[in-house]
Amino acid sequence: MSCGNVSPSLILPDAAIRSGTDEPGHHYGANKPDHSVSLAVNTWEEDQNLKIWTKSLTESLFNPVELATSNEKHREAIYATSVEAHVEKLHAQCLRLNNWPASPDALALLKGQHRTITMEKIVKLQFEISHAKARLAELQSATAVFERQLRSAPLPRVILLYTTSVPYNERRQKLSIHENLPSKVRHSPYNHAKQARGKDSSPRLILRSRISSTPPDPVSITPIIIPPPHSNMTVGNAGWDVSTTKAYRRIAREAVKLHLDIQKPLGDQSPEAHEKARMMIEEIFTELKVHEAHWGTDTLLRDQLKSVKDTEKKKK
């Protein structure tokens, strides 16, 4: 705490001088002594006990005449100087007893600090905190708007339809419904006789006598092959329900016991035995035939090979 300049004419009494120094004959003037750490003392706090203590200390240290002849600013400087001298004395006594009230490193941080400077730093930090909070609120609001935009449904795609202008002639004779069909059919189970095209607009009738009595050979139909749903197929991730899986496993277990060697993995089985086991399962469950590379049947056989092998080990 800076005590300010004090007039040199104001000299502390002997009692105050003796109380503020350890060296005999050394006189402190009204100027502030050179202390390593300045302590801020506020004597004007609204505390009744502090006022009583201040008055008692003032009366015991100073001459009332001297205080009456000096102004308030000088009295504050004299009082603060005396109190600091007492504190310095107590501090020196503590150091002699190797009793440090605070470490030198902690005191070094407080050197040169002033209440006004500290308050300015606090106000500046509070302003920066409020500014950062306002900026954070703006960013959070912008983030919320962006998230709502992401969650909203996308706009429908606009598909442009390109049309050609077809001339329409009202005088043109309307075609029958049969003329709108393609001229060449992809497949017909029966041989129809060729019908002569006439100019009349009446629908053309197909006579039963012209239809052949024996149908032609059936057209070969290519079934849809279903790929496996996973690269690493198991019975658990095949997507079958519980009852279907139970029935599949029961038949696959019988096929394993009849045709396969339980001591060998499925890849080491003979092709004939492997094919017989497949056919036994797929003849009962025909929906497994459309699986690509028999992945459903092989998954069941692989699962039951391990199950039967584990069961035989437990029996031994």
Stockholm file with secondary structure:
# STOCKHOLM 1.0

chainA/1-316         MSCGNVSPSLILPDAAIRSGTDEPGHHYGANKPDHSVSLAVNTWEEDQNLKIWTKSLTESLFNPVELATSNEKHREAIYATSVEAHVEKLHAQCLRLNNWPASPDALALLKGQHRTITMEKIVKLQFEISHAKARLAELQSATAVFERQLRSAPLPRVILLYTTSVPYNERRQKLSIHENLPSKVRHSPYNHAKQARGKDSSPRLILRSRISSTPPDPVSITPIIIPPPHSNMTVGNAGWDVSTTKAYRRIAREAVKLHLDIQKPLGDQSPEAHEKARMMIEEIFTELKVHEAHWGTDTLLRDQLKSVKDTEKKKK
#=GR chainA/1-316 SS CCCCCCCTTCCCCHHHHHHTCSSTTCCCCSSCCCCSSCCCCCTTCSCHHHHHHHHHHHHHHSCHHHHHHSCHHHHHHHHHHHHHHHHHHHHHHHHHTTCCSSCHHHHHHHTTCCHHHHHHHHHHHHHHHHHHHHHHHHHHHHHHHHHHHHHSCCCCCCCCCCCCCCCCCTTSCCCCGGGGSCSSCSCCSSCCCCCCCCSCCSCCCCCGGGSCSSCCCCCCCCCCCBCCSSSSCCSTTSCCCHHHHHHHHHHHHHHHHHHCCTTSCGGGSCHHHHHHHHHHHHHHCGGGGGBGGGHHHHHHHHHHHHHHHHHHHHHC
#=GC SS_cons         CCCCCCCTTCCCCHHHHHHTCSSTTCCCCSSCCCCSSCCCCCTTCSCHHHHHHHHHHHHHHSCHHHHHHSCHHHHHHHHHHHHHHHHHHHHHHHHHTTCCSSCHHHHHHHTTCCHHHHHHHHHHHHHHHHHHHHHHHHHHHHHHHHHHHHHSCCCCCCCCCCCCCCCCCTTSCCCCGGGGSCSSCSCCSSCCCCCCCCSCCSCCCCCGGGSCSSCCCCCCCCCCCBCCSSSSCCSTTSCCCHHHHHHHHHHHHHHHHHHCCTTSCGGGSCHHHHHHHHHHHHHHCGGGGGBGGGHHHHHHHHHHHHHHHHHHHHHC
//
